[in-house]
Amino acid sequence: MLNGKQKRYLRALAVNERAIFQIGKDGLSKELYTSLKEALKARELVKVAVLKTCEVDMNEIAVELCANTGAQLVQKIGKTLVLYKQSKERKIQLP
């Protein structure tokens, strides 16, 4: 579980990152989960954009993504989610 200081640090890192995943009208799929798990393993910090065409609620998407990938929600702002999952080769050193 991330504490406030760690979330603040991760949010600061995520500001300059671009969203590498987009969720649209197709919603959540197994392929998305697989790709997201691989990206989290490689990068640890991932931004996900939810498009206007997505019919699923943002809160549901956040819960489903975290549950199916083992990631933690760092930030939910507008239509963007920031997820973090620590990998074995720690690339991000948390305070």
LOVEXTOR-303508 format. One line per field, with one value per atom (N, C-alpha, C, O): residue in one letter; chain; atom name; x, y negated, z negated. Coordinates in steps of 0.02 Angstrom, whole numbers. Layout:
N
resn	A,...
chain	A,...
name	CA,...
px	X,...
py	Y,...
pz	Z,...
//
This chain:
95
resn	M,M,M,M,L,L,L,L,N,N,N,N,G,G,G,G,K,K,K,K,Q,Q,Q,Q,K,K,K,K,R,R,R,R,Y,Y,Y,Y,L,L,L,L,R,R,R,R,A,A,A,A,L,L,L,L,A,A,A,A,V,V,V,V,N,N,N,N,E,E,E,E,R,R,R,R,A,A,A,A,I,I,I,I,F,F,F,F,Q,Q,Q,Q,I,I,I,I,G,G,G,G,K,K,K,K,D,D,D,D,G,G,G,G,L,L,L,L,S,S,S,S,K,K,K,K,E,E,E,E,L,L,L,L,Y,Y,Y,Y,T,T,T,T,S,S,S,S,L,L,L,L,K,K,K,K,E,E,E,E,A,A,A,A,L,L,L,L,K,K,K,K,A,A,A,A,R,R,R,R,E,E,E,E,L,L,L,L,V,V,V,V,K,K,K,K,V,V,V,V,A,A,A,A,V,V,V,V,L,L,L,L,K,K,K,K,T,T,T,T,C,C,C,C,E,E,E,E,V,V,V,V,D,D,D,D,M,M,M,M,N,N,N,N,E,E,E,E,I,I,I,I,A,A,A,A,V,V,V,V,E,E,E,E,L,L,L,L,C,C,C,C,A,A,A,A,N,N,N,N,T,T,T,T,G,G,G,G,A,A,A,A,Q,Q,Q,Q,L,L,L,L,V,V,V,V,Q,Q,Q,Q,K,K,K,K,I,I,I,I,G,G,G,G,K,K,K,K,T,T,T,T,L,L,L,L,V,V,V,V,L,L,L,L,Y,Y,Y,Y,K,K,K,K,Q,Q,Q,Q,S,S,S,S,K,K,K,K,E,E,E,E,R,R,R,R,K,K,K,K,I,I,I,I,Q,Q,Q,Q,L,L,L,L,P,P,P,P
chain	A,A,A,A,A,A,A,A,A,A,A,A,A,A,A,A,A,A,A,A,A,A,A,A,A,A,A,A,A,A,A,A,A,A,A,A,A,A,A,A,A,A,A,A,A,A,A,A,A,A,A,A,A,A,A,A,A,A,A,A,A,A,A,A,A,A,A,A,A,A,A,A,A,A,A,A,A,A,A,A,A,A,A,A,A,A,A,A,A,A,A,A,A,A,A,A,A,A,A,A,A,A,A,A,A,A,A,A,A,A,A,A,A,A,A,A,A,A,A,A,A,A,A,A,A,A,A,A,A,A,A,A,A,A,A,A,A,A,A,A,A,A,A,A,A,A,A,A,A,A,A,A,A,A,A,A,A,A,A,A,A,A,A,A,A,A,A,A,A,A,A,A,A,A,A,A,A,A,A,A,A,A,A,A,A,A,A,A,A,A,A,A,A,A,A,A,A,A,A,A,A,A,A,A,A,A,A,A,A,A,A,A,A,A,A,A,A,A,A,A,A,A,A,A,A,A,A,A,A,A,A,A,A,A,A,A,A,A,A,A,A,A,A,A,A,A,A,A,A,A,A,A,A,A,A,A,A,A,A,A,A,A,A,A,A,A,A,A,A,A,A,A,A,A,A,A,A,A,A,A,A,A,A,A,A,A,A,A,A,A,A,A,A,A,A,A,A,A,A,A,A,A,A,A,A,A,A,A,A,A,A,A,A,A,A,A,A,A,A,A,A,A,A,A,A,A,A,A,A,A,A,A,A,A,A,A,A,A,A,A,A,A,A,A,A,A,A,A,A,A,A,A,A,A,A,A,A,A,A,A,A,A,A,A,A,A,A,A,A,A,A,A,A,A,A,A,A,A,A,A
name	N,CA,C,O,N,CA,C,O,N,CA,C,O,N,CA,C,O,N,CA,C,O,N,CA,C,O,N,CA,C,O,N,CA,C,O,N,CA,C,O,N,CA,C,O,N,CA,C,O,N,CA,C,O,N,CA,C,O,N,CA,C,O,N,CA,C,O,N,CA,C,O,N,CA,C,O,N,CA,C,O,N,CA,C,O,N,CA,C,O,N,CA,C,O,N,CA,C,O,N,CA,C,O,N,CA,C,O,N,CA,C,O,N,CA,C,O,N,CA,C,O,N,CA,C,O,N,CA,C,O,N,CA,C,O,N,CA,C,O,N,CA,C,O,N,CA,C,O,N,CA,C,O,N,CA,C,O,N,CA,C,O,N,CA,C,O,N,CA,C,O,N,CA,C,O,N,CA,C,O,N,CA,C,O,N,CA,C,O,N,CA,C,O,N,CA,C,O,N,CA,C,O,N,CA,C,O,N,CA,C,O,N,CA,C,O,N,CA,C,O,N,CA,C,O,N,CA,C,O,N,CA,C,O,N,CA,C,O,N,CA,C,O,N,CA,C,O,N,CA,C,O,N,CA,C,O,N,CA,C,O,N,CA,C,O,N,CA,C,O,N,CA,C,O,N,CA,C,O,N,CA,C,O,N,CA,C,O,N,CA,C,O,N,CA,C,O,N,CA,C,O,N,CA,C,O,N,CA,C,O,N,CA,C,O,N,CA,C,O,N,CA,C,O,N,CA,C,O,N,CA,C,O,N,CA,C,O,N,CA,C,O,N,CA,C,O,N,CA,C,O,N,CA,C,O,N,CA,C,O,N,CA,C,O,N,CA,C,O,N,CA,C,O,N,CA,C,O,N,CA,C,O,N,CA,C,O,N,CA,C,O,N,CA,C,O,N,CA,C,O,N,CA,C,O,N,CA,C,O,N,CA,C,O,N,CA,C,O,N,CA,C,O,N,CA,C,O
px	42,0,44,91,28,66,43,-17,90,71,67,83,47,37,99,97,155,218,239,263,230,247,201,224,136,90,107,104,125,144,205,208,254,314,297,323,255,235,194,202,151,113,160,149,212,261,297,311,313,346,299,321,235,187,167,139,181,160,189,154,251,284,274,295,241,230,167,121,165,106,68,97,3,-38,-19,-22,-1,19,-38,-32,-93,-151,-213,-219,-258,-321,-378,-375,-429,-487,-545,-563,-573,-626,-691,-709,-726,-792,-789,-839,-732,-725,-720,-732,-703,-699,-638,-585,-645,-590,-589,-641,-530,-524,-464,-421,-461,-404,-339,-287,-341,-281,-254,-194,-301,-281,-247,-195,-276,-245,-176,-130,-168,-103,-51,4,-70,-24,-7,50,-57,-46,0,43,-8,36,108,154,119,186,216,275,175,199,217,267,175,190,254,292,264,325,387,439,381,438,448,505,393,398,379,402,340,314,261,214,265,217,187,223,121,86,26,-11,17,-41,-90,-71,-154,-207,-259,-284,-274,-324,-390,-391,-445,-511,-545,-555,-563,-593,-666,-697,-693,-764,-811,-868,-788,-831,-840,-882,-800,-804,-868,-882,-906,-970,-964,-1012,-906,-896,-876,-840,-900,-886,-811,-780,-783,-712,-694,-642,-737,-722,-720,-677,-766,-765,-702,-672,-682,-621,-561,-520,-555,-499,-497,-443,-554,-557,-539,-501,-567,-554,-480,-450,-451,-381,-336,-290,-348,-307,-316,-267,-377,-390,-359,-332,-362,-338,-264,-236,-231,-160,-118,-57,-149,-112,-79,-38,-98,-70,-109,-162,-79,-112,-128,-89,-185,-206,-168,-173,-132,-95,-137,-140,-169,-207,-262,-254,-318,-373,-393,-422,-377,-392,-422,-392,-481,-517,-530,-562,-506,-514,-447,-437,-403,-337,-325,-340,-298,-280,-204,-173,-174,-103,-99,-124,-66,-60,13,57,26,94,95,51,145,157,232,267,256,328,350,318,404,430,490,514,514,570,634,672,645,701,676,656,677,648,680,739,642,666,652,689,598,579,591,563,633,647,599,604,554,505,537,580,514,540,515,532
py	59,0,-62,-68,-108,-170,-221,-229,-256,-310,-376,-377,-429,-493,-521,-547,-515,-541,-503,-533,-438,-398,-414,-419,-422,-440,-508,-517,-555,-621,-617,-649,-576,-566,-535,-557,-484,-451,-497,-496,-538,-586,-636,-654,-657,-704,-671,-705,-607,-572,-564,-567,-555,-542,-604,-598,-662,-724,-728,-747,-710,-716,-656,-657,-604,-544,-552,-589,-517,-516,-451,-401,-453,-393,-343,-359,-282,-232,-183,-141,-188,-146,-191,-241,-171,-206,-155,-102,-172,-128,-165,-220,-133,-164,-125,-97,-123,-91,-16,14,16,88,104,161,54,64,105,100,145,184,253,285,275,340,378,348,442,483,459,461,436,412,349,340,307,246,264,236,312,333,361,346,403,433,380,380,334,280,235,213,221,177,211,177,275,311,308,297,318,316,245,238,194,126,108,75,131,119,154,128,213,250,214,213,184,150,79,57,43,-28,-45,-96,-4,-13,-68,-60,-121,-177,-186,-198,-181,-183,-230,-231,-270,-312,-281,-255,-283,-255,-310,-340,-322,-371,-336,-285,-363,-336,-385,-443,-360,-402,-416,-380,-467,-485,-430,-426,-389,-337,-277,-234,-275,-219,-226,-279,-172,-173,-151,-158,-126,-102,-161,-205,-161,-213,-213,-160,-273,-279,-240,-208,-243,-208,-132,-98,-107,-35,-16,36,-57,-44,-41,5,-90,-92,-29,0,-9,50,113,155,120,179,184,238,128,128,148,188,119,134,207,240,232,300,351,402,338,387,382,429,327,321,322,330,313,311,243,235,193,126,86,106,30,-16,-80,-105,-108,-171,-228,-237,-267,-324,-387,-427,-395,-455,-443,-405,-475,-475,-548,-578,-575,-645,-652,-633,-680,-686,-617,-575,-606,-541,-504,-464,-517,-485,-450,-477,-389,-350,-341,-332,-342,-327,-266,-266,-213,-150,-135,-152,-104,-86,-14,8,22,90,100,94,116,126,190,242,186,246,273,241,331,362,320,312,293,249,178,145,154,90,34,19,3,-53,-119,-167,-121,-182,-170,-124,-211,-206,-253,-314,-224,-263,-293,-263,-353,-384,-348,-368
pz	0,0,0,-39,43,49,-2,-13,-33,-77,-38,22,-70,-37,-4,52,-39,-12,52,100,52,110,169,226,156,209,238,299,196,220,265,317,246,286,353,405,354,416,461,522,431,471,505,563,470,498,557,607,551,607,666,724,653,706,746,800,719,753,823,870,832,897,943,1000,918,958,1000,982,1056,1097,1083,1063,1095,1086,1140,1199,1120,1169,1184,1228,1147,1159,1164,1129,1208,1215,1211,1242,1173,1168,1201,1181,1252,1290,1287,1235,1343,1345,1333,1312,1346,1333,1259,1239,1219,1147,1127,1159,1076,1049,1081,1088,1102,1135,1106,1073,1120,1097,1126,1093,1189,1222,1187,1180,1166,1130,1064,1047,1028,964,975,937,1027,1042,1058,1032,1102,1121,1062,1054,1021,964,913,884,902,856,880,840,945,973,966,950,979,974,901,888,855,784,762,722,788,772,798,765,857,888,861,852,847,830,758,732,726,659,653,613,691,687,756,804,761,825,821,772,874,880,929,981,911,953,965,918,1029,1047,1062,1096,1037,1051,1099,1082,1157,1208,1193,1154,1225,1215,1239,1216,1286,1314,1267,1279,1214,1166,1125,1096,1123,1087,1014,976,994,926,881,903,819,771,753,749,742,724,661,658,611,549,560,532,601,617,654,640,701,739,693,697,648,601,558,548,531,488,527,503,587,629,649,646,670,690,632,639,574,515,494,476,495,474,522,500,586,635,651,681,632,646,582,585,525,463,451,406,491,484,431,409,413,366,402,443,386,416,381,320,420,393,399,353,458,470,520,568,509,557,565,520,623,635,705,755,707,771,800,768,860,894,897,943,850,849,783,729,788,729,728,781,670,662,617,561,642,606,591,631,534,514,490,452,512,486,483,533,423,413,448,440,485,518,478,431,498,463,471,423,531,543,532,580,471,454,494,485,537,577,542,550,504,468,394,364,365,294,256,262,219,181,118,87,100,39,-24,-80
//
